[in-house]
Amino acid sequence: MRKFMVFLAGLVVGLWTGGVLAMLFAPQSGAVLQQRIREGIERLIEEGKSAAEARRQELEEQLESFKQGRPIVLQAGEPQAD
């Protein structure tokens, strides 16, 4: 139990120290940083929505081809860079 308490105390002190240092050395104020994070998240959400819509259209086209008895052409993924 003593080892756990020492670990917990070290964790709390480390978190507190890290938080203080992050606030002291942050390049922007909290409001500016929050706004940048918010804009980044909104941009990611929009990109995800547009990618999902493009994929949905592709799948609908493949479904229509399948219903009409035409062969389905699957697109290969982009080659990975080594």
Secondary structure, 3 states (H helix, E strand, C coil): CHHHHHHHHHHHHHHHHHHHHHHHHCCCCHHHHHHHHHHHHHHHHHHHHHHHHHHHHHHHHHHHHHHCCCCCCCCCCCCCCC
